[in-house]
Amino acid sequence: VAGFTYSIGFPITAGAYNTNNNGGEDVFVSKLNGDLTSLLASTYLGGQSSDSPRVTSALAIDSSGNLYVAGLTYSPDFPTTPGAFDTSFNGDNDTFVSKLNGNLTNLLASTFLGGSVSDNGNAIAIDPVGNIYVTGLTHSSDFPTTPGSFATSFHGYADAVISKLNGALTSLLASTFLGGSSYDEGNAIAIG
């Protein structure tokens, strides 16, 4: 399960990637056993400002048991990893995409994804070869898109965006706007 917490005393397990609330609203990622009687692993994830996964579909698990979580962050110090696609905070708030190992003790990969205004990552999916797809919304006309994608120009107040990254979160493989002249938002994504 992934969500957000303001709690300093949120239940975190020994050896977790991050055992301290970093300030304000932090992401939490927790793993319980099948009958919900035991907390197997639990960690905070975030920076000094507000961070959260936006909807319940913003969590995915790959074939090796690693967890990917996407959401939004207002934290310029949100943890990123060396070699990530984007290690610099871009604007008011950015989408983040992070990869943790299955026992939540290591941040394997983490990147910002956004433009100079406001960006939200709402949903995430993994394809059979381990590429990561994220959808959400952007108010940023400079949200990163890729040449030849469906739409490389911002359409209006807010556009839906769809982005594809490699599993290591080091490369943006494809990215497009999807929208019209008013408010558009991607809230679910599936791989066929």
Steps between C-alpha positions, in 0.01 A plus 500: 500500500616855427360824629598811688540584866563802717579269793839489666398172666383318187592129535840452331704179511861459608745536213250685280633733232385806698390477863428872555227734382681754283259787557134571439330235288714198407432200283484170685536156345403201713488125444275268705454124495200349320266484800603851615627381838863608459680809370785354294661824382422869513689818406464873461592658165522873447666836544448801724175614337183309406528173306224252415385230260184635345272200452501134595626391158826694551673184629627208291714191562738353242579133437795516744284635782630857482244774566445810287306795638405820320347820628572865547752688708546857609845410638812618312689250719280201411745207479626423151772256399820556301443465127123543528317657207456830690667574834394868512174638635330688216219716634210549741457124537639211299398145429733250665557136409689283751605135512557316830610144559235256625595522867503884482858534624655657187404776258611341173404784266316830526439790263310824460277535193358840422515849365517850646146519639297222664507127417325204663568128451170320555543142379779258413532171313781264398524326162622139455861610439513731804439844350302741716197697380370798696196717434371809672469867419715801438457876499851526349537587132860374530412157640752263337370333185683291244540567126233332291259450789127552448504860631811700585311829561304602809128557423343691784461560873597142591586208274510131570849357451622148435867415545704182459829450686737208511492286814813662642332844465803634313340562158179656375405264218178671389283784627197686367236755589137394459235768530289784370458866584381464862572252783617147423639240741617139473384293799546138393739309278517138382735299283334279236 
